[in-house]
């Protein structure tokens, strides 16, 4: 079982008080009997009492072990790859399981982007030798269905029965379930409908891809069951309640930036915890900001808005790593942070199967942090706005030539400028929006380097040190680009003193998008876009992936504007990351 050690300094009394209140209010028993009044005075609040099925998964999911073993055994030997098509909570857990609990199954590739550049990079994939898992709770997720249609078309070109290459995971009776049966999928798994996507790690959404990837699903569930038993203990002994009290009370005290540091064996887990925290707590102007993969800074350069979570190797795992000269440096980092006055939370893990315990304890912890903050942790009320505006942008794009931006504008909204880093070593100004409304048609103008520099400096000057800068990269990704984005994060932190986060679009829309719009008013946004390259048609539709991702970017930045968030849209391009390099230079040169 995982071990949790907290050093909260002056906030310890607040946590103890919260735990005493929960104990006096019988909160542990109320959680397990699914009492919605832990979060809302109205027990009929939508998406509350009917979203607590995750509590029972450690007990009910072992019934899947037989069918999962049969599924894995039935995969013909010529299948060499496993591709997971999904977004947010439907896809992040299996990616973490496959990374942490490496088995001898099919290598897992997660595809959770609509950027045509990424899809072109996957042309190496051989559909005739690949199983595609299509995951969507609602069965209507536009990104997932677009990806399905793309890979179905590619598979149908090379095999007679493409359905044998596809597996669906979805809610009972969803359009995806019907589609899977109509097209003869190898299998259709229906998940419990009372489990939300971000709480679905121990449901078929997490377990089916994990089993095909060779993970020891039985060990994962056994550790989850042990954690569930521990989370029935009294509040002061309950790991989930201890975590919830720490996260909630520290956030209320202004320590709302949960910054992760992890041993290499566990460095995938924060990606899952990020979406759990951000989508569960970013509501009603309150929220907990997960910080993953941020370039390190000296301990005394962090502000008083931080709490640090370390995932450390424990027991035999730590001793073995030290024996092989791979000792975990995370404890030394946390010691230095604690000495600088920052609260720290140490979680020691030894066996890969303890990932199941981590999943469950964090689900309980985040649910109870929501109770401490006075918010509903199971809905996502602000996510739909960006989706609706993206659909409107799609409808307003006249494409068939396909090279025009949406021309529709919101009534009474004035266009503003957007920075374009062009393919030449210069920066151009184009008509776009950094803050409110839809963009009018693009109008070429003469490059104005001084004007662009001034615009970037104006943006940076508006950032407070207690803010976080969310980089939203609607880009193709890749190793070189990831390195440049890390450099950009470091430059932004150096220029402003603020926290930085990074999310790729449209993936982040399903993980941190709720926090961006519904959380605290301490965020500014830097949206990075490119021209998305050549068009790639989405089969069975009248649109392209390029049109889709551009509409999603425009929809999201307009949604941020409607929520009165400060946002700047930057177009980057050019060979070898030239646009990003130029942007980094501008940030580094800012006063």
C-alpha positions in Angstrom: 0.0 0.0 0.0 1.3 3.5 -0.8 2.6 5.7 2.0 1.7 9.4 2.3 3.6 11.9 4.3 2.6 15.5 4.5 4.6 18.6 5.7 2.1 21.5 5.7 3.8 23.8 8.2 1.4 26.5 9.5 -1.5 25.0 7.5 -1.5 21.8 9.5 -4.1 23.1 12.0 -6.5 24.0 9.2 -6.2 20.4 7.9 -6.8 19.0 11.3 -9.8 21.2 11.8 -11.2 20.0 8.4 -10.7 16.4 9.3 -12.4 16.9 12.7 -15.4 18.5 10.9 -15.6 15.6 8.5 -15.4 13.1 11.4 -18.1 14.9 13.3 -20.3 15.0 10.2 -19.8 11.3 9.5 -18.4 12.2 6.1 -16.6 8.8 5.5 -19.8 6.9 5.9 -21.7 9.4 3.8 -19.3 9.1 1.0 -19.6 5.4 0.8 -23.4 5.5 0.9 -23.2 8.1 -2.0 -24.7 11.0 -0.1 -24.7 14.0 -2.5 -25.1 16.4 0.4 -21.4 16.2 0.9 -21.2 18.6 -2.0 -24.6 20.2 -2.4 -27.5 21.0 -0.2 -29.8 19.9 -3.0 -29.6 16.1 -3.3 -31.2 16.3 -6.7 -28.2 18.2 -8.2 -27.6 16.8 -11.7 -24.4 14.7 -12.2 -23.9 14.2 -8.5 -25.5 11.2 -6.9 -25.5 9.4 -10.3 -21.7 9.9 -10.8 -20.4 8.0 -7.7 -20.2 4.6 -9.3 -16.4 4.8 -9.2 -16.5 4.0 -5.5 -17.5 0.4 -6.3 -15.1 -0.3 -9.1 -12.4 -2.0 -7.0 -15.1 -4.5 -5.9 -16.9 -5.0 -9.2 -14.2 -4.7 -11.9 -12.4 -8.0 -11.0 -15.4 -9.6 -12.8 -13.8 -8.4 -16.0 -10.6 -10.3 -15.5 -11.9 -13.4 -17.3 -13.3 -11.6 -20.3 -10.2 -9.5 -20.6 -7.9 -12.6 -20.6 -10.1 -14.1 -23.3 -9.9 -10.9 -25.3 -6.1 -10.9 -25.0 -5.8 -14.6 -25.8 -8.0 -14.2 -28.9 -5.8 -11.6 -30.6 -4.1 -13.3 -33.6 -0.3 -13.3 -33.6 -0.1 -11.0 -36.6 -1.4 -8.0 -34.6 1.7 -6.0 -33.7 0.3 -2.6 -32.5 -2.4 -1.2 -30.3 -3.8 2.3 -31.0 -6.1 4.1 -28.5 -8.4 6.7 -29.9 -9.8 8.9 -27.2 -9.8 12.2 -25.3 -9.3 13.2 -21.7 -10.4 10.8 -19.0 -11.3 8.1 -21.6 -7.6 7.8 -22.7 -5.2 9.1 -20.1 -5.5 6.3 -17.5 -4.6 3.5 -20.0 -1.6 5.5 -21.2 -0.4 5.8 -17.6 -1.0 2.1 -16.9 0.9 1.0 -20.0 3.8 3.3 -19.1 4.0 2.3 -15.5 3.1 -1.4 -15.6 5.0 -2.4 -18.7 4.0 -5.9 -19.9 4.5 -8.1 -22.9 1.4 -7.2 -24.8 0.9 -4.9 -27.8 2.8 -1.6 -27.6 0.2 1.2 -27.0 0.1 4.4 -29.0 -2.3 7.1 -27.8 -3.8 9.3 -30.5 -5.7 12.2 -28.9 -5.2 15.0 -31.4 -6.8 16.2 -34.6 -3.7 17.9 -35.9 -3.2 16.7 -39.4 0.6 16.9 -39.0 0.5 14.3 -36.2 -1.7 12.0 -38.3 0.7 12.3 -41.2 3.5 11.3 -38.8 1.5 8.1 -38.1 1.6 6.9 -41.7 4.2 4.3 -40.6 1.3 2.5 -38.8 0.2 -0.7 -40.6 -3.6 -1.0 -40.1 -3.6 -4.6 -41.2 -1.6 -5.4 -38.1 -3.2 -3.0 -35.6 -6.0 -3.1 -33.1 -7.8 0.3 -32.6 -9.6 0.9 -29.4 -12.2 3.7 -29.7 -13.0 5.2 -26.3 -15.8 7.7 -25.7 -18.2 7.8 -22.8 -20.9 9.7 -24.7 -20.1 8.0 -28.0 -20.4 11.4 -29.7 -17.0 13.0 -29.1 -16.1 14.7 -32.4 -12.4 14.2 -32.1 -12.7 10.5 -31.3 -15.2 9.8 -34.0 -13.1 11.8 -36.6 -10.1 9.7 -35.7 -12.1 6.5 -35.9 -13.3 7.4 -39.4 -9.8 8.2 -40.5 -8.4 4.9 -39.3 -11.4 2.9 -40.4 -10.9 4.2 -43.9 -7.2 3.3 -43.9 -8.0 -0.2 -42.5 -10.8 -0.8 -45.0 -8.3 -0.2 -47.8 -6.1 -3.1 -46.8 -8.3 -5.7 -45.2 -11.7 -7.3 -46.1 -13.2 -7.2 -42.5 -12.0 -3.9 -40.9 -14.4 -4.5 -37.9 -12.1 -7.2 -36.6 -9.5 -4.5 -36.0 -11.7 -2.3 -33.8 -12.9 -2.3 -30.2 -15.3 0.2 -28.7 -15.5 1.3 -25.0 -18.5 3.5 -24.2 -21.7 3.9 -22.2 -24.5 1.5 -22.7 -26.7 2.3 -25.7 -24.5 5.2 -26.9 -24.1 6.0 -30.6 -20.6 4.4 -30.5 -22.0 1.2 -29.1 -24.5 1.0 -31.9 -21.8 1.9 -34.5 -19.6 -0.9 -33.1 -22.3 -3.5 -33.5 -23.4 -2.3 -36.9 -19.8 -2.5 -38.2 -18.9 -5.8 -36.6 -16.3 -4.6 -34.1 -14.2 -7.3 -32.5 -15.8 -6.2 -29.2 -18.0 -3.6 -27.6 -17.4 -2.9 -23.9 -20.1 -0.9 -22.1 -18.8 0.9 -19.0 -20.9 1.7 -15.9 -22.9 4.9 -16.8 -22.6 6.3 -13.3 -18.8 6.7 -13.6 -17.5 9.9 -15.2 -14.7 9.9 -17.6 -12.0 11.3 -15.3 -12.9 8.8 -12.6 -12.9 5.8 -15.0 -9.4 4.5 -14.6 -10.6 1.2 -13.0 -13.4 0.8 -15.4 -13.3 -0.7 -18.9 -11.9 2.6 -20.2 -8.7 2.0 -18.3 -8.7 -1.8 -18.1 -9.4 -2.9 -21.7 -6.4 -1.1 -23.3 -4.2 -1.9 -20.3 -4.9 -5.6 -20.6 -4.2 -5.6 -24.4 -0.9 -3.8 -23.6 0.1 -6.6 -21.2 -0.4 -4.9 -17.9 -1.1 -7.0 -14.8 -4.7 -5.8 -14.4 -5.3 -8.3 -11.5 -2.5 -6.7 -9.5 -3.8 -3.2 -10.3 -7.3 -4.0 -9.0 -6.0 -5.8 -6.0 -4.1 -2.7 -4.9 -7.1 -0.6 -5.6 -9.2 -2.8 -3.4 -6.7 -2.5 -0.6 -6.8 1.3 -1.0 -10.6 1.3 -1.0 -10.6 -0.6 2.4 -8.1 2.0 3.7 -10.4 4.8 2.5 -13.2 3.4 4.8 -11.1 4.3 7.9 -11.8 7.2 10.2 -11.0 10.5 8.5 -7.7 11.1 10.4 -6.4 7.6 9.2 -8.0 7.7 5.8 -5.5 8.4 3.0 -8.1 9.8 0.6 -9.5 12.1 3.2 -6.0 13.2 4.3 -5.2 14.0 0.7 -8.5 15.8 0.3 -8.0 17.9 3.4 -4.5 18.8 2.3 -5.4 19.8 -1.2 -8.6 21.7 -0.2 -7.2 23.6 2.8 -3.9 24.6 1.1 -5.9 25.9 -1.9 -8.1 27.9 0.4 -5.0 29.4 2.0 -3.7 30.5 -1.5 -1.5 27.4 -2.1 -3.5 26.5 -5.2 -0.7 25.4 -7.5 -0.1 21.6 -7.0 3.3 21.1 -8.6 4.4 17.5 -9.3 7.8 15.9 -9.1 8.1 12.2 -9.8 10.7 9.4 -10.0 11.2 8.3 -13.5 9.2 5.1 -13.1 6.2 7.1 -12.1 6.5 10.2 -14.3 3.4 9.4 -16.3 1.0 9.6 -13.3 0.9 13.4 -13.1 -0.6 13.6 -16.6 -3.6 11.6 -15.3 -3.8 13.6 -12.0 -3.7 16.8 -13.9 -7.1 16.2 -15.6 -8.6 14.8 -12.4 -7.7 17.9 -10.5 -8.4 20.5 -13.2 -11.7 19.2 -14.4 -13.0 18.4 -11.0 -12.1 21.5 -9.1 -12.2 24.4 -11.6 -15.7 25.6 -10.8 -17.5 28.7 -9.6 -14.3 30.8 -9.6 -12.4 28.3 -7.4 -9.9 25.7 -8.4 -6.7 23.8 -7.9 -4.1 24.2 -10.6 -2.1 21.1 -11.4 1.4 21.9 -12.7 3.1 19.1 -14.6 6.4 19.0 -16.4 7.4 22.6 -15.4 11.1 23.3 -15.9 12.6 23.4 -12.3 13.6 26.6 -10.6 15.6 27.2 -7.4 13.3 26.7 -4.3 13.5 30.3 -3.2 12.1 31.5 -6.6 8.8 29.8 -6.1 6.0 31.9 -4.7 3.7 31.3 -1.7 1.1 29.8 -4.0 2.7 26.4 -4.3 2.4 23.0 -2.8 4.7 20.2 -4.1 3.7 16.6 -4.6 6.5 14.1 -4.9 6.1 10.5 -6.2 9.0 8.7 -4.6 10.4 5.1 -4.8 10.0 3.2 -1.6 11.2 0.0 -0.1 12.9 -2.5 -2.4 12.3 -0.3 -5.4 14.4 2.5 -3.9 17.2 0.1 -2.8 17.3 -1.5 -6.3 17.5 1.8 -8.0 20.3 2.9 -5.8 22.1 -0.4 -6.4 22.0 0.2 -10.2 23.2 3.8 -9.8 19.8 5.2 -10.6 18.9 6.7 -7.2 15.8 8.8 -7.0 16.7 12.5 -6.7 13.2 13.6 -5.9 13.6 13.3 -2.1 16.5 15.8 -2.1 14.4 18.2 -4.2 11.5 18.0 -1.8 13.9 18.5 1.2 15.1 21.7 -0.4 11.6 22.9 -1.1 10.5 22.1 2.4 13.5 24.0 3.8 12.4 27.0 1.7 9.0 27.0 3.5 6.9 25.2 0.9 4.3 22.5 1.9 5.3 19.1 0.5 3.4 15.9 0.0 5.5 12.7 -0.3 3.9 9.6 -1.7 6.0 6.5 -1.6 5.3 3.7 -4.1 7.1 0.5 -4.5 5.4 -2.0 -6.9 3.9 -1.0 -10.3 0.6 -2.5 -9.2 0.3 0.2 -6.5 -0.8 2.5 -9.4 -4.3 1.1 -8.7 -4.1 2.4 -5.1 -2.8 5.8 -6.4 -5.8 6.0 -8.7 -8.3 5.3 -6.0 -6.8 7.4 -3.3 -6.5 10.4 -5.6 -10.1 10.0 -6.7 -11.3 10.1 -3.1 -8.9 12.9 -2.3 -10.0 15.2 -5.2 -13.7 14.5 -4.5 -13.2 15.5 -0.9 -11.1 18.5 -1.9 -14.2 19.6 -3.9 -16.2 19.3 -0.7 -13.7 21.5 1.2 -13.8 24.1 -1.6 -17.6 24.0 -1.7 -17.9 22.9 -5.3 -19.4 20.0 -7.3 -16.5 17.8 -8.5 -18.3 15.6 -11.0 -19.6 18.0 -13.6 -17.9 20.3 -16.2 -20.3 23.2 -16.8 -17.9 25.4 -18.7 -16.6 22.8 -21.2 -19.6 22.9 -23.4 -19.2 26.6 -24.3 -15.9 26.0 -26.2 -17.5 23.0 -28.0 -20.5 25.1 -29.0 -18.3 28.0 -30.3 -16.0 25.5 -32.2 -19.1 24.1 -33.9 -20.1 27.6 -34.8 -16.7 28.3 -36.2 -16.9 25.1 -38.2 -20.3 26.2 -39.7 -19.0 29.7 -40.4 -15.9 28.5 -42.3 -16.7 28.5 -46.0 -13.8 26.3 -46.9 -14.2 24.4 -49.9 -11.0 26.1 -51.1 -10.3 25.5 -47.4 -7.9 28.3 -46.6 -10.1 30.9 -44.9 -10.6 31.5 -41.3 -14.2 31.8 -39.9 -15.6 35.2 -40.9 -18.5 35.2 -38.4 -18.2 37.7 -35.5 -20.0 38.1 -32.3 -22.3 41.1 -32.1 -20.7 44.1 -30.5 -17.2 42.5 -30.3 -14.3 44.3 -31.7 -11.4 42.5 -33.3 -8.0 42.8 -31.7 -4.6 41.9 -32.8 -2.9 38.5 -32.8 0.8 37.9 -33.2 2.0 35.8 -36.0 5.5 34.4 -36.1 5.9 33.8 -39.8 8.0 31.2 -41.7 10.5 33.9 -42.3 12.8 35.2 -39.5 10.3 38.0 -38.7 7.0 38.5 -37.0 3.9 39.6 -38.8 0.8 41.2 -37.5 -2.5 39.7 -38.7 -6.2 40.4 -37.9 -7.0 37.9 -35.2 -8.3 38.1 -31.7 -6.3 37.8 -28.5 -9.2 38.5 -26.2 -12.8 38.6 -27.4 -14.9 37.6 -30.3 -14.5 35.8 -33.6 -11.8 36.7 -36.1 -12.6 38.7 -39.3 -10.9 37.6 -42.5 -7.1 37.6 -42.4 -5.6 40.8 -43.7 -1.9 40.8 -44.7 -0.1 43.7 -43.3 3.5 44.9 -43.4 5.6 43.3 -40.6 6.0 45.5 -37.6 8.6 44.0 -35.4 8.5 46.8 -32.9 4.8 46.7 -32.7 4.8 42.9 -32.1 7.5 43.3 -29.4 5.3 45.9 -27.7 2.3 43.6 -27.9 4.2 40.7 -26.3 5.6 43.0 -23.6 2.1 44.3 -22.9 0.9 40.8 -22.4 3.7 39.8 -20.1 3.3 43.0 -18.1 -0.3 42.0 -17.3 0.8 38.8 -15.6 1.0 38.7 -11.8 3.5 36.5 -10.1 0.6 34.6 -8.5 -1.0 33.9 -11.9 -0.4 30.9 -14.0 0.3 31.1 -17.7 -1.4 28.3 -19.6 0.3 27.6 -22.9 -2.3 26.0 -25.3 -0.4 24.5 -28.2 -2.6 23.6 -31.1 0.5 22.1 -32.7 1.7 18.8 -34.0 4.1 18.0 -31.2 7.3 16.0 -31.5 10.5 15.9 -29.6 12.0 19.1 -31.0 8.9 21.1 -30.4 8.5 19.7 -26.9 12.0 20.9 -26.1 11.2 24.4 -27.4 8.0 24.6 -25.5 9.9 23.7 -22.3 12.3 26.5 -23.1 9.4 28.9 -23.6 7.9 27.9 -20.2 11.2 28.7 -18.6 11.4 32.1 -20.4 7.9 33.0 -19.4 8.6 32.1 -15.7 11.8 34.1 -15.8 10.0 37.1 -17.3 7.0 37.1 -15.0 7.7 34.9 -11.9 4.4 33.1 -12.7 3.6 29.4 -12.8 3.4 27.9 -16.3 1.4 25.0 -17.6 1.3 23.3 -21.0 -1.4 21.5 -22.9 -1.7 20.3 -26.4 -5.0 21.2 -28.2 -7.5 19.7 -28.5 -6.4 17.3 -25.8 -6.3 19.9 -23.0 -9.9 20.9 -23.8 -10.9 17.6 -22.2 -8.5 17.8 -19.3 -7.8 21.3 -18.1 -10.3 23.3 -20.2 -12.8 23.4 -17.3 -10.3 24.9 -15.0 -9.3 27.5 -17.6 -12.8 28.8 -17.8 -14.4 28.0 -14.4 -11.5 28.3 -12.0 -10.0 31.2 -10.3 -9.3 34.5 -12.0 -5.5 34.0 -11.8 -4.8 32.7 -15.3 -3.6 34.1 -18.6 -3.5 32.2 -21.8 -1.0 31.9 -24.6 -2.6 30.1 -27.6 -0.1 28.8 -30.1 -1.4 27.8 -33.6 0.1 27.0 -37.0 -1.4 26.6 -40.4 -1.9 22.8 -39.8 -0.4 22.0 -43.2 -2.2 20.5 -46.0 -5.8 19.4 -45.7 -6.7 15.9 -44.7 -10.3 15.0 -45.2 -12.2 13.3 -42.4 -14.0 10.3 -44.2 -17.8 10.2 -44.0 -17.9 14.0 -43.3 -17.8 17.3 -45.1 -14.8 18.7 -43.2 -11.1 18.3 -42.8 -8.9 17.8 -39.8 -7.3 21.1 -40.5 -10.6 22.8 -40.4 -11.6 21.0 -37.2 -8.5 21.9 -35.2 -8.6 25.5 -36.4 -12.2 25.8 -35.4 -11.4 24.3 -32.0 -8.7 26.8 -31.4 -10.9 29.7 -32.4 -13.8 28.4 -30.3 -11.7 28.0 -27.2 -10.1 31.5 -27.4 -13.5 33.0 -27.9 -14.8 31.0 -24.9 -11.9 32.4 -22.8 -12.9 35.9 -23.9 -16.5 35.4 -22.9 -15.2 34.3 -19.5 -13.1 37.5 -19.4 -9.8 35.8 -19.4 -6.7 37.5 -20.8 -5.5 35.5 -23.9 -3.0 36.1 -26.6 -3.0 34.1 -29.9 0.3 33.5 -31.6 0.8 31.9 -34.9 4.1 30.0 -35.2 5.6 28.4 -38.2 8.8 27.8 -40.2 11.3 25.1 -40.4 13.1 23.7 -37.3 10.8 25.5 -34.9 11.8 28.9 -36.2 8.6 30.6 -35.1 8.8 29.2 -31.6 12.5 30.2 -31.3 11.6 33.8 -32.3 8.9 33.9 -29.7 11.2 32.6 -27.0 13.7 35.4 -28.0 11.0 38.0 -27.7 10.1 36.8 -24.2 13.7 36.6 -23.1 14.4 40.1 -24.3 11.3 41.6 -22.6 12.2 44.1 -19.8 
